[in-house]
Amino acid sequence: SGINTIEWNFGDASPIVSTPNPTVVHPYRNTGTYYVRQRIITNYGCQKDTIIAVTVTVRRNPVPQIVPIGNVCAGQTVTLSSVGSSSFDPINSYYWTLSNNVTNSNPIFQTTLSVPSTIIVNLTINTIYGCSRTAEDTIFVRPNPDLTPEIDHQICLGQSVTLHAQSDVNDYHWSQIGRAHV
């Protein structure tokens, strides 16, 4: 009287599942009451049907959203924000992980990005029902310019000085801060 096959009809128009295993996992997509039929077929062809009502509540995943930052300069403090994230169910936790090993559990937080690099930012939001989803963004930490102008010049009265800054900067703005008198 061994079990040969167990057929599962999940009551949601999905295909019938035949398995020798007494336990199955089935994903329901909609909230409702489903009448599940379990048909056990023995090695001798005997059958027994059991029908049970299963009430399922399908919870929606939250929608995390990271406010984009884009490019920043090395040493700059940035504010990471989940403003715009949404959820039908109450949010239980926020969890930020950055590829530079920074973590935080607040919806909004600040961190200083000191080293030029590409930082991958992940924000995972969890609801009180255990539903979760992760969003990802990228921050590009750019190096600060390294300006080393030549500063010592000896000229005669009425002559000009040519200043040259050595850097890969695209745009320079020179200004006179003060006047040195000797």
Secondary structure, 3 states (H helix, E strand, C coil): CCEEEEEEECCCCCCCEEECCCCCCCCCCCCEEEEEEEEEEECCCCEEEEEEEEEECCCCCCECCCCCCEEEECCEEEEEECCCCECCCCEEEEEEEECCCCEECCCEEEEEECCCEEEEEEEEEEECCCCEEEEEEEEEEECCCCCCCCCCCCCCCCCCCCCCCCCCCCCCCCCCCCCCCC
